[in-house]
Amino acid sequence: MSINKEKITVAIIGCGRFAQYFVELFKAHPYVKKVYVCDLIRARAEKYSQHFDVEIIDSFEEALASKEVNAIAIFTQRFKHGPMAIEALKAGKHVYSSVPCSLKVEEIAEIKRLVEETHLTYSMGETGFYRAASCFCRREYAKGSFGRFAYGESQYNHDIRNMEGSFRSSGGEDWKKFAGIPPFFYPTHTTSMLLSSMPGVYAKKVTAMGFANSERTDIYGTDGQNLYNNPFSNESMLIELSNGGIIRVNENRCVAWHGPETFISQFYGSEGCYDFSFARATFTHWQGGEENPNAVIAHDVTKEIQPEELYNAINENYEEAVAKIAQCWGFYNTSPIQPTERLPKEFEGLRNGHNGTHHFLIDDFCRAYWTGKLSPTNIWEVARWNIPGLIAHESALAGGQPMEVVDLGDSPADWEVLPWDKAE
């Protein structure tokens, strides 16, 4: 049942390389009435308008002032996400934001305050939440299969050589100044995978180190190479969690790696362990009994984690499959573990991306608006994925000094969160 009488009229702000994946999803969703597009470079908006058959709205400010537009979708440069979300919420607009939420803790806290005060929808497009490994670990953790969580690892490897086009698209000739963003200012694809698997668990303390010896001294350094005075191309952190567990997170921008870009490599508990090695995934658990109290059972769970076509290729010719995975084969495909049955029928056949996660993210925003419930990637969850990285960068700059992590708390007890794994 809808609490809103009007369907969504959304203004997509930013017509760069990424937003193109989402325009047709917004257009197709049954809770959406109309889609506008907007870009500071008019030619980009016109290209989108012609390609997707949508109208142009001239500016972000016009979208905020519009009585017709009731939602804003932010696909601008990363440092603009926080301020634009705040402006949109203050203007009474519901917000879908691409990642990250913000580069500043105080902006994240302000978004949380505004959402709590207005009950407007805020949903962040965190692909890590719906990646197959996250879905698997979340399901098994909820069942108690892992027992007490002990240790986990996740990483986001995205070499700068594979990102130049994206930064040039938004930064023009000054693209290197934007490309030098601290890796931990874009932390969500890693921390979200681990923390979203354990609802209610959050970071308490972090210590981090940075790699400042990259050959890309034209991008990373403290002599004006980038807008952030950031020397680090790669950063690694250890996080102490509220449940007593420890996780290690890596964000690498100068490594000879392409795919898979984002993955949980280890998720270990007292009773069960998930392990991923490039192409195959394994789940082991204790199966003790009177006859053999120390029996451990191992299961190959690759069939649930990898898209069907990719899984078949792995079994038919492993070496060829590995070569394809290294080129991000499977980027557009869903995996069996993902709850595709909950998606609207209107999405069938539409382009997807990031391990088939795009459909879920747009559906979450639209369902949250329509029902008045919180999106699974609501601001309280997002804060717990985003803030540890911001604090970790400070720790790395301080040579690994341990630092306390700000926690904004749980979502309100009387504001229900939509289920991630079934329709509502």
C-alpha positions in Angstrom: 0.0 0.0 0.0 1.3 3.4 -0.9 1.5 6.3 1.6 2.1 8.7 -1.4 -0.7 9.7 -3.7 1.7 10.9 -6.4 4.2 8.7 -8.3 7.8 9.7 -8.5 8.9 12.5 -10.8 12.7 12.4 -10.7 15.4 14.7 -11.9 18.6 12.9 -12.7 21.4 15.3 -12.0 24.6 14.5 -14.0 24.6 12.9 -17.4 28.1 11.4 -17.4 29.4 7.9 -18.0 27.5 6.3 -15.1 24.0 7.7 -15.0 23.2 6.2 -18.4 22.8 2.8 -16.7 19.9 4.1 -14.6 17.7 6.3 -16.8 15.7 3.5 -18.4 15.3 1.8 -15.0 13.7 4.9 -13.5 11.6 5.2 -16.6 10.4 1.6 -16.5 9.6 1.4 -12.7 5.9 1.2 -12.0 6.1 3.8 -9.3 7.8 6.4 -11.5 5.7 8.9 -13.5 8.3 11.0 -15.2 12.1 11.4 -15.6 14.1 14.6 -16.3 17.8 14.8 -17.0 20.1 17.7 -16.1 23.8 18.5 -16.7 26.0 21.6 -16.5 27.1 20.7 -20.0 24.0 21.1 -22.1 25.2 18.9 -24.9 25.3 15.9 -22.5 21.8 16.5 -21.3 20.6 16.7 -24.9 22.3 13.5 -25.8 20.5 11.7 -22.9 17.3 13.4 -23.8 17.4 12.1 -27.4 18.7 8.6 -26.5 16.3 7.9 -23.6 13.4 10.0 -24.8 13.2 12.2 -21.6 12.9 15.9 -21.0 15.7 18.2 -19.9 15.5 20.4 -16.8 17.9 23.2 -17.0 19.6 23.2 -13.6 19.8 21.6 -10.2 18.3 24.7 -8.7 15.4 24.6 -11.1 14.8 21.0 -10.1 14.8 21.9 -6.4 12.3 24.7 -7.1 10.0 22.6 -9.2 6.6 21.7 -7.7 6.5 18.8 -10.2 9.8 17.2 -9.3 9.6 15.3 -6.0 12.8 13.3 -6.2 16.5 14.0 -7.1 18.9 11.3 -8.3 22.5 12.5 -7.8 25.2 11.3 -10.4 27.6 14.1 -10.1 31.3 14.2 -8.9 31.9 12.5 -5.6 32.6 15.6 -3.6 29.3 17.1 -4.6 27.1 14.2 -3.3 26.9 15.3 0.3 26.1 19.0 -0.3 23.6 18.3 -3.1 21.8 15.7 -1.0 21.5 18.2 1.9 20.2 20.9 -0.4 17.6 18.5 -2.0 16.4 17.3 1.4 16.0 20.8 2.6 14.0 21.5 -0.5 11.6 18.7 0.4 12.9 16.2 -2.2 13.5 12.5 -1.9 17.0 11.6 -2.7 18.8 8.7 -4.5 22.5 9.2 -4.4 25.3 7.4 -6.1 28.3 6.5 -3.9 29.8 7.7 -1.7 27.3 9.5 0.5 29.7 12.3 1.3 33.4 13.0 1.9 32.7 14.6 5.3 31.4 13.1 8.5 29.5 16.2 9.4 27.6 16.1 6.1 26.6 12.5 6.6 25.4 13.5 10.1 23.4 16.4 8.6 21.8 14.1 6.0 20.8 11.7 8.8 19.3 14.6 10.8 17.3 15.8 7.8 16.0 12.4 6.9 15.0 11.8 10.6 13.3 15.2 10.7 11.5 15.1 7.4 10.9 11.4 6.9 11.9 11.8 3.3 13.4 8.9 1.4 17.2 8.7 1.2 18.7 5.7 -0.6 22.3 5.3 -1.7 23.2 3.2 -4.7 25.6 0.9 -3.0 26.3 -2.0 -5.4 28.3 -3.9 -2.7 25.1 -4.5 -0.7 23.7 -6.7 -3.5 26.9 -8.3 -4.7 26.5 -12.1 -4.7 29.1 -12.6 -1.9 27.3 -10.1 0.3 24.0 -11.8 -0.3 25.4 -15.2 0.6 27.2 -14.1 3.7 24.1 -12.1 4.9 21.8 -15.1 4.4 24.1 -17.5 6.2 24.9 -15.1 9.0 21.2 -14.6 9.6 20.8 -18.4 9.8 23.5 -18.6 12.4 25.7 -20.7 10.1 28.8 -18.7 10.9 28.4 -18.8 14.6 30.3 -15.9 16.3 32.0 -13.7 13.7 35.7 -13.5 14.0 37.4 -12.1 10.9 36.7 -10.9 7.4 38.4 -9.3 4.4 37.2 -7.4 1.5 38.8 -5.3 -1.3 38.1 -2.9 -4.1 40.8 -3.0 -6.7 40.3 -0.4 -9.4 43.6 0.6 -11.1 43.8 4.2 -12.1 44.6 3.1 -15.7 41.1 1.8 -15.9 39.5 4.9 -14.4 41.1 7.7 -16.5 38.2 7.9 -18.9 35.7 8.4 -16.0 37.8 11.1 -14.4 38.4 12.9 -17.8 34.7 12.8 -18.4 34.0 14.8 -15.2 37.2 16.7 -14.7 38.3 17.6 -18.2 41.9 18.7 -18.5 42.1 18.9 -14.7 41.1 15.2 -14.3 44.2 14.2 -12.4 43.3 16.6 -9.5 40.1 14.7 -9.1 41.6 11.3 -9.7 43.9 11.7 -6.7 41.0 11.3 -4.3 42.0 9.3 -1.2 41.0 5.6 -1.8 39.2 5.6 1.6 37.0 8.5 0.5 35.3 5.9 -1.7 35.1 3.1 0.9 31.6 1.8 0.5 32.2 -1.1 -2.0 34.3 -2.8 0.6 33.0 -2.0 4.1 29.4 -2.4 2.9 30.0 -5.9 1.8 31.2 -7.0 5.2 29.1 -4.8 7.5 25.8 -5.3 5.6 26.3 -9.0 6.1 26.0 -8.4 9.8 23.0 -6.1 10.5 23.5 -3.9 13.5 27.2 -4.4 13.7 29.4 -1.3 13.3 33.0 -0.1 13.4 34.4 1.1 16.8 38.0 1.7 16.1 40.2 1.8 13.0 43.9 1.9 12.2 45.2 2.3 8.7 48.2 2.6 6.5 48.7 4.2 3.1 51.0 3.3 0.1 52.7 6.5 -1.0 55.2 5.0 -3.3 53.1 4.8 -6.5 54.8 5.6 -9.8 51.8 7.9 -10.5 53.4 10.9 -8.9 51.5 13.1 -11.4 48.3 12.1 -9.5 49.2 11.3 -5.9 51.3 13.6 -3.7 51.2 16.5 -1.4 52.6 19.2 -3.8 49.3 20.1 -5.5 48.9 17.0 -7.6 45.3 16.6 -6.4 42.6 18.5 -4.7 42.9 16.5 -1.5 46.7 16.8 -0.7 46.6 13.0 -0.8 49.8 11.0 -1.1 48.2 7.6 -1.1 47.2 5.5 -4.1 46.4 2.4 -2.0 45.1 2.2 1.6 44.5 -0.7 4.0 42.7 -0.6 7.3 41.9 -2.9 10.2 38.6 -2.3 11.9 37.5 -3.4 15.4 33.8 -4.1 15.3 31.1 -3.7 17.9 30.6 -7.5 18.0 34.3 -8.1 18.8 35.3 -9.2 15.3 38.0 -7.7 13.1 37.9 -6.9 9.4 40.6 -5.8 7.0 39.6 -3.6 4.1 41.8 -2.7 1.1 41.2 0.1 -1.4 43.8 -0.1 -4.2 44.2 2.3 -7.1 47.7 1.4 -8.4 47.8 -2.3 -8.7 48.0 -4.5 -11.8 44.4 -5.8 -11.4 41.2 -5.5 -13.2 38.5 -8.0 -12.2 36.8 -9.0 -10.1 37.0 -5.5 -8.8 35.0 -5.9 -5.6 34.7 -9.0 -3.5 34.7 -10.6 0.0 37.7 -12.9 0.1 37.2 -14.2 3.7 34.3 -14.2 6.1 35.2 -16.3 9.1 33.2 -17.4 12.2 33.4 -19.9 15.0 31.1 -22.4 13.2 31.5 -21.5 9.5 33.8 -19.8 7.0 33.3 -18.4 3.5 36.3 -18.1 1.3 36.7 -16.8 -2.3 39.6 -17.2 -4.6 39.3 -15.3 -7.8 36.7 -17.6 -9.4 35.6 -20.2 -6.9 33.9 -19.8 -3.5 33.8 -22.3 -0.6 31.8 -22.5 2.5 33.1 -24.7 5.4 31.3 -25.5 8.7 31.7 -27.6 11.7 29.5 -30.7 11.6 30.4 -32.3 14.9 28.6 -35.2 16.5 29.2 -37.9 19.1 31.0 -40.1 16.6 33.2 -37.4 15.1 33.0 -34.2 17.1 35.7 -32.5 14.9 34.2 -33.2 11.5 34.4 -30.2 9.1 32.3 -30.2 6.0 33.3 -28.1 2.9 30.9 -27.1 0.1 31.8 -25.5 -3.2 29.2 -22.6 -3.4 30.5 -21.2 -6.6 27.3 -22.0 -8.4 25.4 -19.6 -6.1 28.0 -16.8 -6.3 28.9 -16.7 -10.0 26.4 -15.9 -12.8 25.2 -19.1 -14.5 27.0 -18.5 -17.8 30.2 -17.8 -15.9 29.9 -20.8 -13.6 29.5 -23.1 -16.7 32.6 -21.6 -18.3 34.6 -22.2 -15.1 33.7 -25.9 -15.1 34.3 -26.3 -18.9 37.6 -24.5 -19.3 39.0 -22.9 -16.1 41.9 -21.1 -17.7 39.7 -19.4 -20.3 37.1 -18.5 -17.7 39.8 -16.9 -15.5 41.0 -14.8 -18.4 37.4 -13.6 -19.0 36.8 -12.9 -15.3 40.0 -10.8 -15.3 38.2 -8.6 -17.9 35.2 -8.3 -15.6 33.1 -10.8 -17.5 29.8 -11.1 -15.6 29.5 -7.4 -14.9 26.0 -7.2 -16.3 24.7 -10.5 -15.0 23.0 -11.6 -11.8 23.9 -14.6 -9.7 21.5 -17.3 -8.4 21.9 -16.1 -4.8 20.4 -12.7 -5.7 16.6 -12.4 -5.1 15.7 -11.4 -8.7 12.2 -12.8 -8.2 11.3 -9.6 -6.1 12.1 -7.2 -9.0 9.3 -5.6 -11.1 8.5 -7.4 -14.3 9.1 -4.1 -16.1 12.8 -4.5 -15.5 13.1 -7.8 -17.5 15.5 -7.4 -20.4 16.8 -4.0 -19.3 20.5 -3.4 -19.0 22.0 -4.1 -15.7 25.5 -3.7 -14.2 27.9 -4.4 -11.3 27.1 -8.1 -10.9 23.4 -7.3 -11.7 22.9 -4.9 -8.8 21.5 -1.9 -10.6 18.0 -3.2 -10.8 17.8 -3.8 -7.0 19.1 -0.3 -6.1 16.5 1.6 -8.2 13.8 -0.7 -7.0 14.8 -0.1 -3.4 14.5 3.7 -3.8 11.2 3.5 -5.5 9.7 1.0 -3.0 10.9 3.0 -0.1 9.2 6.1 -1.5 6.0 4.3 -2.3 5.7 2.5 1.1 7.2 5.2 3.3 9.6 2.5 4.7 13.4 2.8 4.8 15.5 1.5 1.9 17.9 -1.3 2.9 20.6 1.2 1.9 19.2 4.0 4.2 21.3 6.8 5.7 21.9 4.9 9.0 23.4 1.9 7.2 25.2 4.1 4.7 26.9 6.1 7.6 28.3 2.9 9.0 29.8 2.0 5.6 31.1 5.4 4.7 32.5 7.0 7.9 35.1 4.3 8.8 37.0 5.1 5.6 37.0 8.8 6.3 38.5 8.2 9.7 40.9 5.6 8.3 42.4 8.1 5.9 43.2 10.3 8.9 44.8 7.3 10.6 46.9 6.6 7.5 48.1 10.2 7.4 49.0 9.9 11.1 51.1 6.8 10.4 48.6 4.2 11.5 47.4 5.9 14.7 44.3 4.1 16.1 41.2 6.3 16.0 37.7 6.0 17.3 35.0 5.8 14.6 31.9 8.0 14.9 28.7 6.0 14.9 25.3 7.6 14.2 23.3 4.8 15.7 20.6 2.5 14.5 17.6 3.6 12.4 14.5 4.6 14.3 12.8 1.6 15.9 9.4 2.8 14.6 10.6 3.2 11.0 10.5 -0.2 9.3 13.2 -1.2 6.8 12.2 -2.9 3.6 13.3 -6.5 3.3 16.2 -6.9 0.8 15.4 -10.4 -0.3 11.6 -10.3 -1.1 9.0 -8.0 -2.5 7.0 -5.7 -0.3 
